[in-house]
Amino acid sequence: MYMDEIKYAPKSMEKKSNKTFDFQLDAEQGTLHLSNLLKDAMVYLYDEEGELKMKECSVSPSLDLKLPGHGIYILVIFHPMHRMLAKKIVF
């Protein structure tokens, strides 16, 4: 499993990527934009206490997640053809 951190930066929408997908945190809208996802990848969003907040299956290469509010989240992306990826999001 691979894990790194995305931090909230006011008025920025820094694009980051890894070998599997790209992601951007829109701090003004509270939206996490994922791109270059594999079809049928499962995307999970957990809060800092481990409670599942969202669960989505990617049907296209991009997916937008509206974060429930400010806080710390763990984004987990799973696809049978790749290793599971996890990102810590501080918003």
Buried (B, 14 or more C-beta within 10 A) or exposed (E): EEEEEBEBEEEEEEEEEEEBBBBBBBBEEBBBBBBEBBEEBBBBBBBEEEEEBBEBEBEEBEBEBEBEEEBEBBBBBBBEEEEEBBBBBBB
